[in-house]
Amino acid sequence: SFPTRRSSDLIDTCMGIMTDRHLRHLPVVEEGKLLGLLSIGDLVKEAIAEQADLIQQLEQYIRGD
């Protein structure tokens, strides 16, 4: 597992690995067992969702909600 403080740290780490190594999929392994595969599309969708959430929070802060 990756030491992270936020899920966006994990997304950035995975995207960095995939970009550096020219991978389309990244295996998710725990205790030697394959749990699944992450695609670059999965990570991009999650990054976009997190950015949209952050934008919403900032807009609420600015409005004083």
Backbone bond lengths (Angstrom), bond angles and torsions (degrees), N, CA, C in turn:
res aa  C-N    CA-C-N  psi(-1)  N-CA   C-N-CA  omega(-1)  CA-C   N-CA-C  phi
1 S - - - 1.457 - - 1.525 109.69 -
2 F 1.329 115.93 158.18 1.449 121.93 -179.59 1.518 110.05 -96.85
3 P 1.327 118.27 136.10 1.470 119.29 174.87 1.529 109.21 -73.89
4 T 1.322 117.10 111.89 1.464 120.20 -177.63 1.513 110.70 -134.80
5 R 1.320 114.62 156.40 1.452 120.71 174.63 1.524 110.30 -102.83
6 R 1.322 116.21 -26.69 1.464 121.36 -178.66 1.518 108.18 -136.77
7 S 1.334 116.02 156.27 1.464 118.50 177.99 1.522 110.55 -64.45
8 S 1.350 117.38 -28.60 1.465 118.93 178.93 1.528 111.16 -65.42
9 D 1.344 117.85 -28.48 1.466 120.28 175.02 1.525 109.92 -63.07
10 L 1.324 116.58 -43.28 1.459 121.31 179.32 1.526 110.80 -65.14
11 I 1.324 116.57 -43.39 1.464 121.03 178.05 1.515 109.83 -59.32
12 D 1.331 117.17 -48.08 1.469 121.35 179.60 1.525 111.54 -60.41
13 T 1.322 116.45 -41.70 1.468 120.91 179.73 1.523 110.47 -63.06
14 C 1.326 116.36 -48.20 1.464 120.40 -179.62 1.524 111.47 -63.78
15 M 1.328 116.67 -43.23 1.461 119.79 179.05 1.527 110.86 -63.48
16 G 1.328 116.48 -36.91 1.461 120.14 177.29 1.513 112.07 -63.81
17 I 1.324 116.66 -44.57 1.468 120.95 178.12 1.524 110.13 -60.88
18 M 1.329 115.61 -46.98 1.462 120.01 -176.86 1.525 111.54 -66.06
19 T 1.309 117.43 -38.26 1.458 121.28 179.00 1.524 110.98 -69.12
20 D 1.328 116.67 -47.62 1.467 120.71 -178.59 1.524 112.54 -61.19
21 R 1.325 115.69 -36.74 1.473 119.94 -175.66 1.528 112.98 -100.43
22 H 1.336 116.28 5.33 1.471 122.28 179.43 1.524 111.52 55.64
23 L 1.340 116.31 49.27 1.458 122.57 -179.67 1.520 110.56 -103.96
24 R 1.314 116.46 144.86 1.463 120.90 173.65 1.512 111.05 -96.74
25 H 1.331 116.06 -23.66 1.461 121.25 -178.55 1.524 109.69 -135.12
26 L 1.313 115.26 146.64 1.459 121.95 -179.58 1.529 108.10 -127.34
27 P 1.340 117.39 122.03 1.461 119.04 179.97 1.528 111.67 -69.63
28 V 1.322 115.84 143.97 1.462 122.77 174.58 1.531 106.09 -106.87
29 V 1.328 116.53 114.06 1.457 121.85 -174.42 1.521 108.92 -123.16
30 E 1.331 115.73 135.40 1.457 121.30 175.04 1.520 107.89 -135.22
31 E 1.322 115.52 126.46 1.460 122.43 -179.12 1.524 111.75 51.13
32 G 1.334 115.42 41.72 1.452 121.14 176.94 1.515 115.53 77.57
33 K 1.336 117.81 1.80 1.464 121.16 -179.69 1.519 109.63 -107.58
34 L 1.321 115.81 133.90 1.453 121.67 176.30 1.526 108.98 -73.51
35 L 1.333 115.82 119.21 1.468 120.72 179.35 1.517 111.84 -93.49
36 G 1.342 116.14 -26.51 1.458 119.98 -178.82 1.507 110.46 165.81
37 L 1.325 114.54 -170.95 1.460 121.81 179.49 1.523 109.30 -127.38
38 L 1.315 115.89 139.05 1.465 121.85 172.02 1.519 107.76 -100.43
39 S 1.311 116.46 132.99 1.460 119.43 174.17 1.525 108.67 -98.87
40 I 1.309 115.83 160.29 1.468 119.74 177.55 1.536 108.93 -61.33
41 G 1.336 117.09 -33.85 1.463 121.19 177.39 1.519 111.97 -63.14
42 D 1.340 116.70 -40.19 1.468 120.84 176.65 1.523 110.14 -57.35
43 L 1.322 115.39 -45.88 1.463 120.39 -176.57 1.523 111.65 -69.26
44 V 1.333 117.32 -39.90 1.462 120.49 178.96 1.529 110.12 -64.16
45 K 1.333 117.31 -43.72 1.470 120.58 178.39 1.523 111.31 -59.84
46 E 1.328 117.01 -42.89 1.466 120.65 -179.56 1.532 110.88 -67.44
47 A 1.329 117.00 -40.24 1.469 120.38 178.44 1.527 110.39 -62.23
48 I 1.322 117.21 -41.99 1.466 121.41 179.14 1.527 110.27 -64.64
49 A 1.330 117.04 -41.85 1.465 120.79 179.01 1.528 110.87 -63.15
50 E 1.324 117.37 -41.69 1.470 120.20 178.59 1.521 111.31 -65.47
51 Q 1.327 117.50 -38.80 1.460 120.48 178.47 1.525 110.75 -65.96
52 A 1.326 116.78 -40.48 1.463 120.28 178.33 1.527 110.72 -63.09
53 D 1.330 116.64 -39.64 1.461 120.99 178.07 1.532 110.75 -64.60
54 L 1.314 116.59 -42.72 1.461 120.63 178.77 1.532 111.01 -63.45
55 I 1.315 116.64 -41.71 1.470 120.67 177.82 1.528 110.27 -60.35
56 Q 1.327 116.39 -44.33 1.459 120.34 178.82 1.532 111.29 -61.35
57 Q 1.325 117.09 -43.68 1.460 120.74 178.82 1.530 111.08 -62.55
58 L 1.317 117.42 -42.07 1.462 120.87 179.48 1.522 111.42 -66.14
59 E 1.347 117.26 -39.97 1.442 120.52 177.51 1.526 110.92 -63.07
60 Q 1.331 117.25 -40.59 1.473 121.00 177.63 1.521 110.30 -64.95
61 Y 1.298 117.01 -39.78 1.472 121.39 178.88 1.537 110.29 -63.09
62 I 1.329 115.51 -44.15 1.466 120.04 -178.66 1.534 110.22 -64.59
63 R 1.334 116.37 -39.93 1.478 120.68 179.71 1.529 111.55 -74.56
64 G 1.317 117.55 -18.75 1.459 121.25 -179.07 1.510 113.57 83.96
65 D 1.336 116.81 22.14 1.473 121.80 179.14 1.516 111.71 -67.38
